[in-house]
Amino acid sequence: MTKSPLLALVIAAAASLVQLGCAVLPEDTEEPVDADEQAAIMGNGLTFNGLTFNGLTFNGLTFNALTFNGLTFNGPVMAALSDPRGRQQLSAIVGCALPKGEAIRLNIDGVDHSFEGSIGLAPEWGKSGGACGENCKSWVSACVISRVNHLGQSVQISVRGKDKALASTREERAGYTAREGAYFGDIFATPQKLHACVAPGASQIPRVCGPSIQGCSPIDVLGECDDVCGHELDDGAFDKCRDRSGKMQKAAVTVFLAP
């Protein structure tokens, strides 16, 4: 559909989270949702430094709820949020995981920050006692990787995939027709697993990699999505993508740009 290191800090903040349910499309359901669905259109601008910053992802972020309490009681995570890269990364994670209308508000080093939900790929993570399991990690990772911008600039993108939170509207599909590629992996792994493939017939993804995919590290561009992924959904999104070892990924997010 059509969306930054962490010990003792005094936190004065309020958090407001409204949980919404989320369903995953069944295996045999591919038809994009049209009626009254909110388009998954989001800005991007996550830098490579924000993507690979390990103060959040390597300090147990997924074991705790993505809430005010879940964050503030994790000393290493809160210490990491003193770094702009940590805040940039958390912004991308919250935007992908929580739905629009939810937010986590924190006071970090005397400054108020609000991390806003947008897509809603893992709303259960934002509930009291929540955590981010394998399915959550896969979808949130794919979404966060898709938000990288080589120049750190914000460009509106349409993000699509098999999860219901990524179902596209007719208007979205009409306005964002340039298929860029697909993104998948695990930003929470050690080391991170960051993968992409380019749209069929394309050789570059300049929004993410800049002038050449040869300089796209740490993202591993595996080739054309037709060869990397085993299935294409009705809205043009790719599914059943494999990493370089041939392992099929649980989730993939395909990006479309406005022409």
Secondary structure, 3 states (H helix, E strand, C coil): CCCCCCCCCCCCCCCECCCCCCCECCCCCCCCCCCCCCCCEECCCECHHHHHCHHHHCCCHHHCCCCHHHHHCCHHHHHHCCCHHHHHHHHHHHHHHCECCCEEEEEECCEEEEEECEECCCHHHHCCCCCCCHHHHHHHHHHHHHCECCCCCCCCEEEECCEHHHCCCHHHHHHCCEEEEEEEEECCCCCCEEEEEECCCCCCCHHHHCCCHHHCCCCEEEEEHHHHEEEECCCCCEEEEECCCCCECCCCEEEEECC
